[in-house]
Structures are given as structure tokens and as C-alpha cells.
Amino acid sequence: MPGDSRRVRGPEASQSPLLYATPGRPQEGRTGRGAGEPRAVFVRAGLLSHAAGSAYVEAGGTKVLCAVSGPRGGGESGGGRLLCELRWAPFSRAGCWSSPAAPSRQAGQLLQESLEAAVRLERYPRAELAVWALVLEDRGSALPAAISCASLALADAGVELYDLAVGAGLSRGGAELLLDPEDSEEAAGATMCLSLLPALNQVMAGRSSAGHYDGAPGEELLRLPCTDTL
């Protein structure tokens, strides 16, 4: 009987390799970081040759890749139009989840608001700029990394900006506010993401998860990322 050449000839039953992975040695505290200390960051621009602009940002174990196309015709009359898409890769997190697009709905809105405030859209009348951001690995503070990565990709494409947008993540850890939280710290308490224009000293947009920050006034929440991240 002839076989199907397009069929994947793998075993009928399979198991995740995570079942056989040796558990890592538990880390103490914030892996040696202070409450207001961000993780080490690796940044590279111009990674994709087929895109008008691209960037890659790695913050700790979180990895984000962004690409920009345009400007091209097709926008509305007046100023330009910015299109943003933010996705999480299916393999970006350990374990199962319902849909890779689920966490990106509200996060994509914040990315859109952040970039619209940073880009000089009036310099691109009746033109469209498209930004694609993909979270390759999420080990905490993926949305702030995506904001910074997308802004860098726009700069690599030669798009005129008021300032480079920078994302900053906060989490409540007991009595402290934790800057640039890891995934375990995000799951343990309320989190907040802020989008900043450092040269202009402005906060463009913000998003918080379920939870509250008892005992932390609004000025303290804004002061921590502005002084320690920038």
C-alpha cells in the first residue's frame, strides 16, 4: 500500500521534553538584583535584511523581535497612520495556554498608544507605517521589552520620532516595588507597565494588571522607573 509522503513520520505517542528536564537550581531573591535594579539588556538593530527597520531586544530571559515596513501610501487624509501587531510565540512560555494571541490584545493597544505618541505622524501624510512585534521568549516584562524594541526598529527604519519610547515594568513584591519583574514576580502580585519618553521626561501610556498597590502613592510608582530605568 503506497504511503503518504507528506505525512510526518513520527511516533504515534509523544511526551514533552520538559518531563525529563533536570530542574534548575533555585535562585535566591531576584537573582542577585536589588528591587530597583533592571536586568542586563542586549540590543541589536538591523537584524532583518528584508524589513525597512528591525530590532532585537533581550532582557534577562525575555527575547523580543520587531520589524517595520513603510512608509507606504494608503493612509487617511491628514497625518500618517500607524499599524501595530504584537504576538507571543506558542513556545514563548513553558506549559500550555489557550491561545498565543490572548495576552496580546490589551498589550497591543498599549504598544499602539506608545508608538503613536513617539512617532511624528504629521511628517508622513497619507502614509502607513506597520510594526510587527513577536515575543520569542517570555521570562517577565515582555511588554516593556516590546515597546523598547519596536521604538528601536522604527529608528532603524529612519522614521522621525519625538524620542525613543522606553518600556518599564513594575511589580509589587511584599512591601517593595520591584523594577523589571521576572515571570514569577509578575504571577505573585499586581504588575504595571509604563511607556516613557526619557528625553522629554514624559509618561505616554500605562497598563496595570488585577491587583492594587497599597501604600504606594502615584508619584512613587512613576518615580521608580523614571530614575532607575532611564
Backbone torsions as a table, in degrees:
resi	resn	phi	psi	omega
1	MET	NA	125.5	-177.5
2	PRO	-66.1	142.8	179.4
3	GLY	-92.1	166.8	179.2
4	ASP	-91.2	113.3	-177.2
5	SER	-69.5	-20.0	-178.8
6	ARG	-88.4	-6.2	-177.8
7	ARG	-78.2	138.5	176.3
8	VAL	-74.8	116.2	-174.9
9	ARG	-89.0	64.8	177.0
10	GLY	-104.8	176.9	178.5
11	PRO	-67.0	152.7	-179.8
12	GLU	-66.8	-32.7	179.1
13	ALA	-122.8	142.8	179.6
14	SER	-143.5	160.4	179.5
15	GLN	-132.4	151.7	-179.4
16	SER	-66.7	137.6	176.8
17	PRO	-64.8	-16.5	177.8
18	LEU	-64.1	-22.8	179.0
19	LEU	-66.7	-26.9	-176.3
20	TYR	-106.7	1.5	-179.7
21	ALA	-73.8	139.1	177.6
22	THR	-75.3	124.4	-179.0
23	PRO	-61.2	136.9	-179.2
24	GLY	-71.4	162.6	179.1
25	ARG	-70.3	127.8	-177.6
26	PRO	-61.4	139.3	178.6
27	GLN	-91.0	148.3	179.1
28	GLU	-96.2	130.7	177.7
29	GLY	61.6	-135.9	-177.7
30	ARG	-98.7	45.8	-179.6
31	THR	50.4	42.9	176.3
32	GLY	84.5	3.6	-179.2
33	ARG	-95.6	151.1	172.2
34	GLY	-80.2	171.0	-177.5
35	ALA	-62.1	-33.3	-178.7
36	GLY	-105.3	21.1	-177.4
37	GLU	-107.8	122.5	178.5
38	PRO	-77.7	165.6	176.1
39	ARG	-75.6	161.1	175.7
40	ALA	-65.2	142.0	-174.3
41	VAL	-122.5	136.2	171.9
42	PHE	-116.2	130.1	-176.2
43	VAL	-131.3	137.4	174.7
44	ARG	-143.5	132.0	178.3
45	ALA	-108.0	158.3	178.8
46	GLY	71.1	33.1	-176.4
47	LEU	-75.6	-35.4	-176.2
48	LEU	-103.2	122.3	-176.3
49	SER	-76.9	-24.9	-176.5
50	HIS	-85.7	-6.6	-178.6
51	ALA	-100.2	152.6	176.0
52	ALA	-63.6	-33.2	176.2
53	GLY	-155.9	149.4	-179.4
54	SER	-154.3	161.1	179.2
55	ALA	-157.5	154.1	177.2
56	TYR	-132.3	129.7	-179.8
57	VAL	-126.4	132.5	177.2
58	GLU	-127.7	116.8	179.6
59	ALA	-121.2	104.1	-172.9
60	GLY	65.4	-122.9	176.2
61	GLY	-95.2	0.2	-179.8
62	THR	-87.5	130.0	-176.4
63	LYS	-129.6	128.4	-177.8
64	VAL	-132.5	138.1	177.5
65	LEU	-123.1	133.4	-178.4
66	CYS	-130.6	147.3	176.7
67	ALA	-136.3	149.4	-178.6
68	VAL	-128.7	138.0	172.3
69	SER	-126.5	152.7	-178.7
70	GLY	102.2	-172.7	4.0
71	PRO	-74.3	144.0	177.5
72	ARG	-135.4	159.5	-178.7
73	GLY	-67.3	159.2	178.6
74	GLY	126.6	-3.2	179.4
75	GLY	-79.1	174.8	179.5
76	GLU	-77.8	167.8	178.2
77	SER	-65.8	150.4	-177.2
78	GLY	95.9	-134.1	-179.5
79	GLY	-73.7	175.1	-179.9
80	GLY	-75.5	176.9	-178.4
81	ARG	-128.6	137.4	-179.0
82	LEU	-113.9	126.9	178.2
83	LEU	-112.5	128.7	-177.5
84	CYS	-126.8	142.2	174.7
85	GLU	-138.5	126.1	-179.5
86	LEU	-121.9	125.8	-178.1
87	ARG	-132.2	151.4	170.1
88	TRP	-104.6	128.7	176.5
89	ALA	-64.9	147.4	-179.3
90	PRO	-58.6	-26.7	-177.8
91	PHE	-97.6	11.2	-173.7
92	SER	-74.0	-20.7	-179.7
93	ARG	-128.8	148.8	175.4
94	ALA	-75.3	143.4	-179.2
95	GLY	91.7	-175.7	-176.3
96	CYS	-104.6	149.6	171.5
97	TRP	-144.6	163.9	-170.3
98	SER	-68.2	-46.3	-176.1
99	SER	-154.2	132.8	178.1
100	PRO	-61.8	-22.2	-178.8
101	ALA	-84.1	-12.7	-174.5
102	ALA	-58.6	-48.5	-177.9
103	PRO	-76.3	-6.8	-173.1
104	SER	-94.9	-2.1	-175.9
105	ARG	-69.2	-59.0	178.7
106	GLN	-72.9	-32.4	178.3
107	ALA	-64.4	-37.8	177.7
108	GLY	-64.4	-33.6	177.2
109	GLN	-65.6	-40.9	178.5
110	LEU	-67.5	-37.9	176.6
111	LEU	-62.3	-41.8	178.8
112	GLN	-62.1	-48.0	-179.3
113	GLU	-62.9	-38.7	-177.8
114	SER	-66.0	-44.8	-177.3
115	LEU	-73.6	-34.4	177.3
116	GLU	-62.5	-33.1	178.6
117	ALA	-77.0	-21.0	-177.3
118	ALA	-94.2	-28.6	-175.2
119	VAL	-87.8	139.7	176.3
120	ARG	-85.1	78.1	-174.9
121	LEU	-65.1	-24.5	-180.0
122	GLU	-67.3	-16.2	177.8
123	ARG	-83.6	-2.7	-179.3
124	TYR	-128.2	67.6	-177.6
125	PRO	-65.1	136.7	178.1
126	ARG	53.9	38.4	178.8
127	ALA	-129.7	157.8	179.5
128	GLU	-120.3	139.0	172.6
129	LEU	-118.8	130.8	-178.6
130	ALA	-116.1	134.0	-179.9
131	VAL	-125.3	127.2	175.4
132	TRP	-117.3	128.9	178.9
133	ALA	-124.7	131.5	-178.9
134	LEU	-127.1	122.7	175.5
135	VAL	-85.1	110.2	-179.1
136	LEU	-80.2	-35.5	178.6
137	GLU	-148.8	130.5	-177.1
138	ASP	-114.1	105.1	174.7
139	ARG	-119.4	32.7	177.8
140	GLY	107.4	142.2	178.0
141	SER	57.3	43.3	179.9
142	ALA	-71.8	-39.2	-179.7
143	LEU	-64.4	-46.8	175.2
144	PRO	-58.1	-38.5	178.1
145	ALA	-65.5	-36.8	179.2
146	ALA	-66.6	-38.2	178.3
147	ILE	-63.3	-46.9	179.6
148	SER	-65.1	-40.5	-178.6
149	CYS	-66.3	-43.6	-179.8
150	ALA	-64.7	-39.5	178.3
151	SER	-64.6	-39.6	178.2
152	LEU	-67.0	-36.9	177.5
153	ALA	-65.3	-37.9	176.3
154	LEU	-64.0	-41.3	177.5
155	ALA	-64.8	-37.7	178.1
156	ASP	-65.1	-29.7	178.1
157	ALA	-80.0	-3.1	-179.6
158	GLY	81.0	17.1	179.3
159	VAL	-75.3	136.0	-179.9
160	GLU	-72.7	129.4	-177.8
161	LEU	-126.3	149.5	169.1
162	TYR	-69.1	-37.8	-179.4
163	ASP	-169.8	159.7	174.4
164	LEU	-73.9	124.6	177.7
165	ALA	-75.6	138.1	-179.8
166	VAL	-125.7	130.4	177.0
167	GLY	-94.1	143.7	178.8
168	ALA	-136.9	132.5	179.5
169	GLY	-109.3	143.7	178.0
170	LEU	-131.0	150.0	176.0
171	SER	-145.6	149.9	178.0
172	ARG	-92.0	116.3	177.0
173	GLY	-116.6	92.1	-176.6
174	GLY	67.3	-118.7	180.0
175	ALA	-95.4	2.8	-175.6
176	GLU	-113.2	154.5	169.1
177	LEU	-96.3	125.2	-175.9
178	LEU	-102.7	125.1	177.0
179	LEU	-87.3	140.5	178.4
180	ASP	54.4	61.7	-175.5
181	PRO	-68.9	149.8	173.0
182	GLU	-83.9	175.0	-174.8
183	ASP	-62.9	-38.0	178.9
184	SER	-66.8	-33.9	178.6
185	GLU	-73.8	-33.6	176.2
186	GLU	-66.5	-37.9	-178.4
187	ALA	-73.5	-20.9	-174.8
188	ALA	-85.3	-17.6	-176.5
189	GLY	-160.7	-172.3	179.9
190	ALA	-69.3	145.7	-179.4
191	THR	-128.1	159.6	177.8
192	MET	-144.7	141.6	175.2
193	CYS	-121.1	129.4	178.8
194	LEU	-119.2	145.5	175.4
195	SER	-113.0	124.9	-170.3
196	LEU	-123.5	150.0	167.8
197	LEU	-111.1	96.6	-170.1
198	PRO	-64.6	-40.8	-177.7
199	ALA	-67.0	-31.9	179.5
200	LEU	-93.2	-5.7	179.8
201	ASN	56.6	49.5	-177.7
202	GLN	-127.3	147.0	171.1
203	VAL	-103.1	118.5	-173.5
204	MET	-88.7	-42.4	-174.4
205	ALA	-155.8	161.9	178.9
206	GLY	-152.7	155.0	179.8
207	ARG	-148.7	134.4	179.4
208	SER	-125.2	150.9	178.1
209	SER	-89.8	-178.0	177.8
210	ALA	-62.7	135.2	-178.8
211	GLY	132.5	178.8	-179.5
212	HIS	-146.1	164.6	-176.8
213	TYR	-115.4	80.4	179.2
214	ASP	-65.3	133.5	174.9
215	GLY	81.0	2.9	-179.4
216	ALA	-115.5	105.3	178.6
217	PRO	-66.6	161.7	-177.7
218	GLY	-59.7	-36.5	-179.5
219	GLU	-62.4	-36.9	179.8
220	GLU	-67.9	-38.4	179.5
221	LEU	-62.6	-37.2	-178.5
222	LEU	-82.7	-28.6	-175.9
223	ARG	-72.0	-35.8	-175.3
224	LEU	-62.3	-53.2	178.9
225	PRO	-68.1	-31.0	-177.9
226	CYS	-69.8	-32.7	-176.7
227	THR	-91.6	-34.5	-174.1
228	ASP	-97.2	-29.8	-179.9
229	THR	-83.9	-41.0	-174.2
230	LEU	-93.6	NA	NA
